[in-house]
Amino acid sequence: MTGNPLRVGLVGYGLAGSVFHAPLIGATEGLALDTVVTSHPERQQQARAAYPDVRIAATPDELFARAADLDLIVVASPNRTHVPLATTALEAGLPVVVDKPLAGTAAEARELGALAEERGLLLSVFQNRRWDNDFLTLRKLLADGELGDVYRFESRFERWRPQLKGGWRESGDPAEIGGLLYDLGSHVVDQALVLFGPVTAVYAESDLRREGAMADDDTFLALTHANGVRSHLYVSATTAQLGPRFRVLGSKAGYVKHGLDPQEAALRDGARPGPDATAWGTEPEELWGRVGAGESPVTGGGRAVETLPGDYPAYYAAVARALRDGGPNPVTALEAADALDVLEAARRSAAEKVTVTL
């Protein structure tokens, strides 16, 4: 990639900004982290320590005052700010990446997509779990026909966090767009749609299990896809014994995989992807999933399938290609809107105790 690096303004330096976006932007050829927006003094110090050349802005207004000096805005601030900040970026003539969920409703997501199209600008959604190691491996198994026709896709994103942590993610205020349905649910629904296509019916159960909880912390979704596949999706902060990350059942075989992709843990620990990170995204053989039929993976049944390396850096590499060379948008606003259709239907299903037809 030739030419000067594209200058990136990052809004937000909490978990999403500091652990995911800033390190991945810094590791991407053709991108340069120019400015970090945070009003939090400690986070300002952390950003300066990690990126000595970065500019610090206390407010988004300070960032947008320098719009002419930037080439891309990344929105990694609380969910309620996604739509207004993305709108401001697009109206300032800047391409924008928005952390999931893009918006609180599918209608808002489609309006943003229309604005981006009208302005001829990239609007991309950070759905990093499309580049999880287990998801990439499952996509390959399906493409190779290893499982036959898939009947049921079970996906779990479960945690054991019996105590509330506080903050906007656990807020009961609808304006905050908190709760696990829109947090972890954004990931598992997106993955199901990528794998098996449009959804025709949604059933959901959503609970507040922990004392003092104000937003859902234990939610189940059952999706019926247009092609007949059924997806059973679990997101929870109250799971004392974690289930398999994936259990996929097909006409020829099934695939069972435990454990989360290692990239988030590596990023939290300060590891960074790059030319020398040859083992980035890999996991040991004992964590590989198993493919078999009529056998229990718990007792070693089936055959171990090497897990492909996870590849979060691929997202921003694709963004850079899209901006430089007109390559495809790695995750579009319309894809995000389709997932939000499902999330909105799930919220209605859980509240009204009905199956919602899309």
Sine and cosine of phi, psi and omega as CSV:
sin_phi,cos_phi,sin_psi,cos_psi,sin_omega,cos_omega
0.00,0.00,0.82,-0.57,-0.09,-1.00
-0.97,-0.24,0.19,-0.98,0.03,-1.00
1.00,-0.02,0.11,-0.99,0.02,-1.00
-0.93,0.36,0.52,-0.86,0.03,-1.00
-0.88,0.47,0.52,-0.85,0.09,-1.00
-0.97,0.26,0.75,-0.66,-0.10,-1.00
-1.00,0.02,0.82,-0.58,-0.14,-0.99
-0.94,-0.35,0.76,-0.65,0.16,-0.99
-0.97,-0.23,0.84,-0.55,-0.06,-1.00
-0.95,-0.31,0.88,-0.48,0.02,-1.00
-0.99,-0.14,0.93,-0.37,0.00,-1.00
0.95,-0.31,0.76,-0.65,0.00,-1.00
-0.70,-0.72,0.63,0.78,0.16,-0.99
-1.00,0.06,-0.57,-0.82,-0.01,-1.00
-0.83,0.56,-0.80,0.60,-0.07,-1.00
-0.89,0.46,-0.73,0.68,-0.07,-1.00
-0.93,0.36,-0.70,0.71,-0.12,-0.99
-0.99,0.13,-0.57,0.82,-0.08,-1.00
-1.00,0.00,-0.62,0.78,-0.09,-1.00
-0.97,-0.22,-0.90,0.43,-0.23,-0.97
-0.93,0.37,-0.80,0.60,-0.07,-1.00
-0.85,0.53,-0.76,0.66,0.01,-1.00
-0.89,0.46,-0.62,0.79,-0.03,-1.00
-0.96,0.29,-0.61,0.79,0.10,-1.00
-0.88,0.47,-0.71,0.70,-0.02,-1.00
-0.89,0.46,-0.43,0.90,-0.03,-1.00
-1.00,-0.03,-0.03,1.00,-0.11,-0.99
-0.99,-0.13,0.85,-0.53,0.07,-1.00
-0.88,0.48,0.75,-0.66,0.03,-1.00
1.00,-0.09,-0.09,1.00,0.07,-1.00
-0.87,-0.49,0.56,-0.83,0.06,-1.00
-0.69,-0.72,0.80,-0.61,0.04,-1.00
-0.96,0.28,0.94,-0.33,-0.08,-1.00
-1.00,-0.04,-0.73,0.69,-0.13,-0.99
-0.63,-0.77,0.66,-0.75,0.14,-0.99
-0.90,-0.44,0.76,-0.65,0.03,-1.00
-0.97,-0.23,0.90,-0.43,0.15,-0.99
-0.36,-0.93,0.65,-0.76,0.04,-1.00
-1.00,-0.05,-0.08,1.00,-0.08,-1.00
-0.99,0.13,0.90,-0.44,-0.08,-1.00
-0.83,0.55,-0.67,0.74,-0.02,-1.00
-0.91,0.42,-0.65,0.76,0.03,-1.00
-0.93,0.37,-0.55,0.84,0.09,-1.00
-0.87,0.49,-0.70,0.71,0.03,-1.00
-0.89,0.45,-0.66,0.75,0.01,-1.00
-0.89,0.46,-0.67,0.75,0.00,-1.00
-0.91,0.42,-0.68,0.73,0.02,-1.00
-0.90,0.44,-0.63,0.78,-0.01,-1.00
-0.92,0.39,-0.63,0.78,-0.04,-1.00
-0.98,0.18,-0.52,0.85,-0.07,-1.00
-0.70,-0.71,0.99,0.12,-0.15,-0.99
-0.84,0.54,-0.46,0.89,-0.06,-1.00
-1.00,-0.02,-0.01,1.00,-0.12,-0.99
-0.97,0.25,0.54,-0.84,0.16,-0.99
-1.00,0.09,0.50,-0.86,0.06,-1.00
-0.89,-0.45,0.76,-0.66,0.10,-0.99
-0.85,-0.53,0.65,-0.76,-0.04,-1.00
-0.99,0.14,-0.41,0.91,-0.06,-1.00
-0.66,-0.75,0.41,-0.91,0.10,-0.99
-0.86,0.51,-0.54,0.84,0.01,-1.00
-0.86,0.51,-0.64,0.77,0.05,-1.00
-0.88,0.48,-0.63,0.78,0.02,-1.00
-0.91,0.41,-0.76,0.65,-0.08,-1.00
-0.94,0.34,-0.33,0.94,0.11,-0.99
-0.91,0.42,-0.35,0.94,0.04,-1.00
-0.94,-0.33,0.48,0.88,-0.08,-1.00
-0.81,0.58,-0.59,0.81,-0.04,-1.00
-0.92,0.39,-0.30,0.95,-0.03,-1.00
-1.00,-0.07,0.02,1.00,-0.11,-0.99
-0.86,-0.50,0.35,-0.94,-0.03,-1.00
-0.86,-0.50,-0.25,0.97,-0.04,-1.00
-0.36,-0.93,0.67,-0.74,0.12,-0.99
-0.93,-0.36,0.70,-0.72,0.08,-1.00
-0.90,-0.45,0.83,-0.56,-0.03,-1.00
-0.98,-0.20,0.95,-0.32,0.00,-1.00
-0.80,-0.60,0.54,0.84,-0.01,-1.00
-0.99,-0.11,0.05,-1.00,-0.03,-1.00
-0.81,0.59,0.47,-0.88,-0.14,-0.99
-0.80,0.60,-0.63,0.77,-0.07,-1.00
-0.90,0.44,-0.31,0.95,-0.03,-1.00
-1.00,-0.05,-0.12,0.99,-0.14,-0.99
-0.87,0.50,-0.76,0.64,-0.07,-1.00
-0.92,0.40,-0.77,0.64,-0.02,-1.00
-0.89,0.45,-0.63,0.78,-0.01,-1.00
-0.94,0.34,-0.66,0.75,0.03,-1.00
-0.90,0.44,-0.63,0.78,0.03,-1.00
-0.89,0.46,-0.71,0.70,0.01,-1.00
-0.88,0.48,-0.67,0.74,0.00,-1.00
-0.88,0.47,-0.73,0.68,-0.02,-1.00
-0.90,0.43,-0.66,0.76,0.01,-1.00
-0.93,0.36,-0.36,0.93,0.08,-1.00
-1.00,0.06,0.04,1.00,0.04,-1.00
0.99,0.12,0.37,0.93,-0.06,-1.00
-0.93,-0.38,0.72,-0.69,0.18,-0.98
-0.87,0.49,0.40,-0.91,-0.08,-1.00
-0.56,-0.83,0.65,-0.76,0.20,-0.98
-0.95,-0.31,0.74,-0.67,0.00,-1.00
-0.85,-0.52,0.75,-0.66,0.09,-1.00
-0.90,0.44,0.45,-0.89,0.05,-1.00
-0.95,0.31,0.46,-0.89,-0.20,0.98
-0.96,0.28,0.56,-0.83,-0.02,-1.00
-0.85,0.53,-0.62,0.78,-0.09,-1.00
-0.45,-0.89,0.05,-1.00,0.05,-1.00
-1.00,0.10,-0.36,0.93,0.00,-1.00
-0.68,-0.73,0.40,-0.92,0.05,-1.00
-0.91,0.42,-0.56,0.83,0.00,-1.00
-0.88,0.47,-0.70,0.72,0.03,-1.00
-0.89,0.46,-0.65,0.76,0.00,-1.00
-0.89,0.46,-0.66,0.75,0.00,-1.00
-0.94,0.34,-0.56,0.83,0.07,-1.00
-0.90,0.44,-0.67,0.74,0.06,-1.00
-0.89,0.45,-0.67,0.74,0.02,-1.00
-0.88,0.48,-0.64,0.77,0.02,-1.00
-0.92,0.40,-0.63,0.78,0.04,-1.00
-0.90,0.44,-0.70,0.72,0.01,-1.00
-0.89,0.46,-0.67,0.75,0.01,-1.00
-0.91,0.42,-0.67,0.74,0.01,-1.00
-0.87,0.50,-0.63,0.78,-0.02,-1.00
-1.00,0.06,-0.12,0.99,-0.02,-1.00
0.93,0.36,0.58,0.81,-0.09,-1.00
-0.88,-0.48,0.48,-0.88,0.08,-1.00
-0.95,0.30,0.76,-0.65,0.21,-0.98
-0.79,-0.61,0.93,-0.36,-0.07,-1.00
-0.83,-0.56,0.47,-0.88,-0.06,-1.00
-0.91,-0.42,0.76,-0.65,-0.05,-1.00
-0.98,0.19,1.00,-0.05,0.09,-1.00
-0.94,-0.33,0.96,0.30,-0.14,-0.99
-0.90,0.43,-0.40,0.92,-0.06,-1.00
-0.94,0.35,-0.13,0.99,0.17,-0.99
-0.92,0.38,-0.28,0.96,-0.01,-1.00
-0.92,-0.39,0.37,0.93,0.17,-0.99
-0.92,0.39,0.48,-0.88,-0.03,-1.00
-0.89,0.45,-0.69,0.72,-0.05,-1.00
-0.93,0.36,-0.59,0.81,0.01,-1.00
-0.92,0.39,-0.68,0.73,0.06,-1.00
-0.88,0.47,-0.63,0.78,0.02,-1.00
-0.91,0.41,-0.69,0.72,0.02,-1.00
-0.89,0.45,-0.66,0.75,0.03,-1.00
-0.86,0.52,-0.64,0.77,0.01,-1.00
-0.93,0.38,-0.67,0.75,0.04,-1.00
-0.86,0.50,-0.67,0.75,0.01,-1.00
-0.93,0.38,-0.68,0.73,0.00,-1.00
-0.89,0.45,-0.56,0.83,-0.01,-1.00
-0.99,0.10,-0.04,1.00,0.02,-1.00
0.95,0.30,0.34,0.94,-0.09,-1.00
-0.91,0.42,-0.50,0.87,-0.08,-1.00
-0.98,-0.19,-0.13,0.99,-0.10,-1.00
0.97,0.25,-0.52,-0.85,0.05,-1.00
-0.98,0.19,0.82,-0.57,-0.02,-1.00
-0.97,0.22,0.76,-0.65,0.07,-1.00
-1.00,-0.10,-0.73,0.68,-0.08,-1.00
-0.62,-0.78,0.70,-0.72,0.03,-1.00
-0.91,-0.42,0.90,-0.44,0.05,-1.00
-0.95,-0.32,0.80,-0.61,-0.04,-1.00
-0.71,-0.70,0.78,-0.63,-0.02,-1.00
-0.82,-0.57,0.77,-0.64,0.17,-0.99
-0.85,-0.53,1.00,0.04,-0.17,-0.99
-0.90,-0.44,0.55,-0.84,0.05,-1.00
-0.67,-0.75,0.32,-0.95,0.10,-0.99
-0.91,-0.42,1.00,-0.10,-0.01,-1.00
-0.73,-0.68,0.96,0.27,-0.14,-0.99
-0.92,0.40,-0.30,0.95,0.00,-1.00
-0.96,-0.28,0.66,-0.75,0.06,-1.00
-0.91,0.41,0.57,-0.82,0.02,-1.00
-0.98,-0.20,-0.30,0.95,-0.04,-1.00
0.99,0.15,0.05,-1.00,0.00,-1.00
0.99,-0.14,0.11,-0.99,-0.13,-0.99
-0.91,0.41,-0.46,0.89,-0.02,-1.00
-0.90,0.43,-0.41,0.91,0.00,-1.00
-0.96,-0.28,0.19,0.98,-0.01,-1.00
-0.96,0.28,0.58,-0.81,0.08,-1.00
-1.00,0.02,-0.03,1.00,0.02,-1.00
-0.95,0.31,0.89,-0.46,-0.02,-1.00
-0.82,0.57,-0.48,0.88,-0.02,-1.00
-0.91,0.42,-0.41,0.91,-0.02,-1.00
-0.98,0.20,-0.30,0.95,-0.02,-1.00
0.81,0.59,0.74,0.68,0.01,-1.00
-1.00,-0.02,-0.17,-0.99,-0.01,-1.00
1.00,0.00,0.34,-0.94,-0.08,-1.00
-0.96,0.28,-0.45,0.90,-0.01,-1.00
-0.84,0.54,-0.71,0.71,-0.03,-1.00
-1.00,0.02,-0.19,0.98,0.02,-1.00
-1.00,-0.03,-1.00,0.03,0.02,-1.00
-0.92,0.40,-0.51,0.86,0.03,-1.00
-0.87,0.49,-0.53,0.85,0.05,-1.00
-0.86,0.51,-0.57,0.82,-0.01,-1.00
-0.96,0.29,-0.79,0.62,-0.12,-0.99
-0.93,0.36,-0.56,0.83,0.05,-1.00
-0.93,0.36,-0.70,0.71,0.04,-1.00
-0.84,0.54,-0.71,0.70,0.00,-1.00
-0.88,0.47,-0.67,0.74,0.00,-1.00
-0.89,0.46,-0.65,0.76,0.01,-1.00
-0.93,0.37,-0.63,0.77,0.04,-1.00
-0.88,0.47,-0.67,0.75,-0.06,-1.00
-0.96,0.27,-0.68,0.73,-0.24,-0.97
-0.80,-0.60,0.08,1.00,0.18,-0.98
0.99,0.12,-0.24,-0.97,-0.17,-0.99
-0.85,0.53,0.43,-0.90,-0.02,-1.00
-0.94,-0.35,0.65,-0.76,0.00,-1.00
-0.95,-0.31,-0.36,0.93,-0.02,-1.00
-0.51,-0.86,0.58,-0.81,-0.04,-1.00
-0.73,-0.69,0.77,-0.64,0.15,-0.99
-0.82,-0.58,0.66,-0.76,-0.04,-1.00
-0.58,-0.81,0.49,-0.87,0.16,-0.99
-0.82,-0.58,0.79,-0.61,-0.09,-1.00
-0.71,-0.70,0.78,-0.62,-0.10,-1.00
-0.76,-0.65,0.39,-0.92,0.17,-0.99
-0.93,-0.37,0.99,-0.17,-0.16,-0.99
-1.00,-0.03,-0.61,0.79,-0.13,-0.99
-0.99,0.14,0.56,-0.83,0.00,-1.00
-0.86,0.51,0.80,-0.61,0.00,-1.00
1.00,0.07,-0.03,1.00,-0.02,-1.00
-0.90,0.45,0.67,-0.74,0.01,-1.00
-0.89,-0.45,-0.18,0.98,0.03,-1.00
-0.73,-0.68,0.40,-0.91,-0.10,-0.99
-0.83,0.55,0.70,-0.71,0.05,-1.00
-0.79,-0.61,0.12,0.99,0.01,-1.00
-0.40,-0.92,0.98,-0.21,-0.16,-0.99
-0.72,-0.70,0.62,-0.78,0.04,-1.00
-0.82,-0.58,0.68,-0.74,0.06,-1.00
-0.80,-0.59,0.69,-0.72,0.14,-0.99
-0.89,-0.45,0.89,-0.45,-0.03,-1.00
-0.93,-0.36,0.66,-0.75,0.16,-0.99
-0.95,-0.31,0.88,-0.47,-0.01,-1.00
-1.00,0.07,0.39,-0.92,-0.02,-1.00
-0.87,0.49,-0.46,0.89,-0.01,-1.00
-1.00,0.06,0.06,1.00,0.05,-1.00
0.99,-0.15,-0.25,0.97,0.05,-1.00
-0.91,0.40,0.61,-0.79,0.11,-0.99
-0.93,-0.36,0.77,-0.63,0.05,-1.00
-0.95,-0.30,0.80,-0.60,0.09,-1.00
-0.93,-0.37,0.90,-0.43,-0.18,-0.98
-0.86,-0.52,0.74,-0.68,-0.04,-1.00
-0.83,-0.56,0.77,-0.64,0.15,-0.99
-0.76,-0.65,0.74,-0.67,-0.13,-0.99
-0.38,-0.93,0.54,-0.84,0.17,-0.98
-0.95,-0.33,0.10,0.99,-0.15,-0.99
-0.83,-0.56,0.50,0.86,-0.08,-1.00
-0.99,-0.14,0.96,-0.26,-0.06,-1.00
-0.96,0.29,-0.45,0.89,0.10,-1.00
-0.79,-0.61,0.90,-0.44,-0.11,-0.99
-0.97,0.23,0.68,-0.74,0.07,-1.00
-1.00,0.05,-0.03,-1.00,0.04,-1.00
-0.91,0.42,0.58,-0.81,0.06,-1.00
-0.88,0.47,-0.73,0.69,0.07,-1.00
-0.77,-0.64,0.64,-0.77,0.32,-0.95
-0.70,-0.71,0.91,-0.41,-0.10,-1.00
-0.87,-0.50,0.85,-0.53,-0.12,-0.99
-0.91,-0.40,0.84,-0.54,-0.03,-1.00
-0.80,-0.60,-0.04,-1.00,-0.06,-1.00
-0.96,0.27,-0.36,0.93,0.01,-1.00
-0.96,-0.28,-0.60,0.80,-0.09,-1.00
-0.27,-0.96,0.14,-0.99,0.09,-1.00
-0.84,-0.54,0.35,-0.94,0.03,-1.00
-0.80,-0.60,0.79,-0.61,0.03,-1.00
-0.83,-0.56,0.77,-0.64,-0.04,-1.00
-0.67,-0.74,0.80,-0.59,0.07,-1.00
-0.97,-0.23,0.36,-0.93,0.14,-0.99
1.00,0.05,0.49,-0.87,0.01,-1.00
-1.00,0.02,0.48,-0.88,0.15,-0.99
-0.77,0.64,0.66,-0.76,-0.10,-1.00
-0.99,0.15,-0.07,1.00,-0.16,-0.99
-0.92,0.38,-0.66,0.76,0.00,-1.00
-0.88,0.48,-0.72,0.70,0.01,-1.00
-0.88,0.48,-0.64,0.77,0.02,-1.00
-0.90,0.44,-0.69,0.73,0.02,-1.00
-0.90,0.43,-0.65,0.76,0.03,-1.00
-0.88,0.47,-0.56,0.83,-0.03,-1.00
-0.99,0.14,0.01,1.00,0.05,-1.00
1.00,-0.08,-0.01,1.00,0.07,-1.00
-0.94,0.33,0.49,-0.87,-0.04,-1.00
-0.73,-0.69,0.66,-0.75,0.10,-1.00
-0.94,0.33,0.39,-0.92,0.01,-1.00
0.19,-0.98,-0.01,-1.00,-0.05,-1.00
-0.84,0.55,-0.50,0.86,-0.05,-1.00
-1.00,-0.06,-0.07,1.00,-0.04,-1.00
-1.00,0.03,0.93,0.36,-0.12,-0.99
-0.91,0.41,-0.45,0.90,-0.03,-1.00
-0.99,-0.14,0.24,0.97,-0.06,-1.00
-0.86,0.52,0.77,-0.64,0.09,-1.00
0.98,0.20,0.06,1.00,-0.02,-1.00
-1.00,-0.02,0.33,-0.95,0.05,-1.00
-0.69,-0.73,0.38,-0.92,-0.04,-1.00
-0.93,0.37,0.38,-0.92,-0.10,-1.00
-0.86,0.52,-0.53,0.85,-0.05,-1.00
-0.92,0.39,-0.22,0.98,0.03,-1.00
-0.99,-0.16,-0.04,1.00,0.00,-1.00
-0.88,0.48,0.52,-0.85,0.09,-1.00
-0.97,0.23,0.10,-0.99,-0.04,-1.00
-0.76,-0.65,0.59,-0.81,0.05,-1.00
-0.90,-0.44,0.75,-0.66,0.03,-1.00
-0.15,-0.99,0.00,-1.00,0.02,-1.00
-0.62,-0.78,0.82,-0.57,0.02,-1.00
0.96,0.29,0.32,0.95,-0.05,-1.00
-0.77,-0.64,0.39,-0.92,0.02,-1.00
-0.99,-0.16,0.85,-0.53,0.05,-1.00
-0.91,0.41,-0.37,0.93,0.00,-1.00
-0.89,0.46,-0.58,0.82,0.00,-1.00
-0.99,-0.17,0.29,0.96,0.06,-1.00
1.00,0.02,0.21,0.98,0.00,-1.00
-0.94,0.34,0.38,-0.92,-0.04,-1.00
0.97,0.24,-0.17,-0.99,-0.01,-1.00
-0.88,-0.47,0.60,-0.80,0.05,-1.00
-0.94,0.33,0.67,-0.75,0.02,-1.00
-0.89,-0.46,0.86,-0.51,-0.02,-1.00
-0.84,0.54,0.75,-0.66,0.03,-1.00
-0.98,0.17,0.82,-0.58,0.05,-1.00
-0.90,0.44,0.50,-0.86,0.03,-1.00
-0.89,0.46,0.65,-0.76,0.15,-0.99
-0.94,0.35,0.40,-0.92,-0.16,-0.99
-0.53,-0.85,0.88,0.48,0.08,-1.00
-0.83,0.55,-0.58,0.82,0.01,-1.00
-0.84,0.54,-0.37,0.93,-0.03,-1.00
-0.89,0.45,-0.48,0.88,-0.03,-1.00
-0.90,0.45,-0.82,0.58,-0.05,-1.00
-0.95,0.33,-0.46,0.89,0.12,-0.99
-0.89,0.47,-0.63,0.78,0.04,-1.00
-0.93,0.36,-0.61,0.79,0.06,-1.00
-0.88,0.48,-0.70,0.71,0.01,-1.00
-0.88,0.48,-0.67,0.74,0.02,-1.00
-0.91,0.42,-0.63,0.78,0.00,-1.00
-0.89,0.47,-0.65,0.76,-0.02,-1.00
-0.97,0.24,-0.60,0.80,-0.05,-1.00
-0.99,0.16,-0.73,0.68,-0.22,-0.97
-0.88,-0.48,0.06,1.00,-0.02,-1.00
0.97,0.24,0.39,0.92,0.04,-1.00
-0.92,0.39,0.14,-0.99,-0.05,-1.00
-0.94,0.35,0.54,-0.84,0.11,-0.99
-0.93,0.36,0.83,-0.56,-0.08,-1.00
-0.91,0.41,-0.52,0.85,0.06,-1.00
-0.56,-0.83,0.91,-0.42,-0.12,-0.99
-1.00,0.01,0.29,-0.96,0.07,-1.00
-0.90,0.44,-0.57,0.82,0.01,-1.00
-0.93,0.37,-0.58,0.81,0.10,-1.00
-0.90,0.44,-0.67,0.74,0.04,-1.00
-0.89,0.45,-0.62,0.78,0.02,-1.00
-0.91,0.42,-0.64,0.77,0.04,-1.00
-0.88,0.48,-0.65,0.76,0.05,-1.00
-0.92,0.40,-0.61,0.79,0.03,-1.00
-0.92,0.38,-0.52,0.86,0.14,-0.99
-0.82,0.57,-0.70,0.72,-0.01,-1.00
-0.93,0.37,-0.69,0.72,-0.01,-1.00
-0.90,0.44,-0.65,0.76,0.05,-1.00
-0.91,0.42,-0.65,0.76,0.04,-1.00
-0.90,0.43,-0.62,0.79,0.02,-1.00
-0.91,0.42,-0.67,0.75,0.02,-1.00
-0.89,0.46,-0.67,0.74,0.03,-1.00
-0.92,0.39,-0.67,0.74,0.00,-1.00
-0.85,0.52,-0.73,0.68,-0.03,-1.00
-0.91,0.42,-0.62,0.78,-0.04,-1.00
-0.95,0.32,-0.65,0.76,-0.11,-0.99
-0.99,-0.17,-0.09,1.00,-0.01,-1.00
0.84,0.54,0.76,0.65,0.02,-1.00
-0.69,-0.72,0.31,-0.95,0.19,-0.98
-1.00,0.00,0.76,-0.65,-0.07,-1.00
-0.98,-0.21,0.79,-0.61,0.04,-1.00
-1.00,-0.05,0.73,-0.69,0.03,-1.00
-0.98,-0.21,0.00,0.00,0.00,0.00
